[in-house]
């Protein structure tokens, strides 16, 4: 009889232990947040402005056309990644070209634009990208001091090659043009159509 009671007590105690173990909830491991990719970057670029033709207008009519020599170009960009493979940029772009038939005269441009850029990673090292931008362009004919200004657009295609952590080499092609004839400052009787195309190389630094 005593053995039967001891066996019953042992069985009951084992059942309670199993139920108590079922009530114990082990805390879940808190996932460690992965460090995100850099979301801000700057680009500094320099290169050649190709010699596209420039047209001058008087009262809306094409008055003169000039051929330009290849000149200089430079750009500085501040970008922010807003989602995977999409960035918004603020962009400054400068060119300077000499008139082929009038070597004492040159035309310089300076633009401030906002770009939307789409990136296409090829592998861990190389990335292709394309961008479209809109903004304001100024044109200056020197030494006359004639200045023009108006709204325009640009198209960009390029590639980057990662060479160190958060540092990449950049190569790109740009085409920029005003939305139609750009009027002279203070006298819209005169106008200009001066598209620019350039080949640029430089560095991209991400933060």
DANORGI-V544235 format. One line per field, one symbol per residue. psi: psi as a letter, one per 30 degrees, with the letter a starting at -180 (. if undefined). burial: + if it has 9 or more other C-alpha atoms within 8 Angstrom, else -. Layout:
# DANORGI-V544235
psi=???
burial=???
This chain:
# DANORGI-V544235
psi=eeeeeeeeeeeeeeeeeeeeeffkjkkkkkkkkkkllkfklkkkklbkklillkkkkkhfkjekkkkklkblklkkkklkjfljgklkkkkkkklklkkefiffklkkkkljlkkkkkkjkeafekkllklklkakkkkkjkgegkklklkallkkkalljkfljgkkkkklkkkklliakklkkfigellkjikkklkklakkkl.
burial=--------------------------------------++++++++++++++++++++-+-+--+++++++++++++++++----+++++++++++++++----+++++++++++++++-----++++++++++++++++++----++++++++++++++++---++++++++++++++-++++---+++++++++++++++++++-
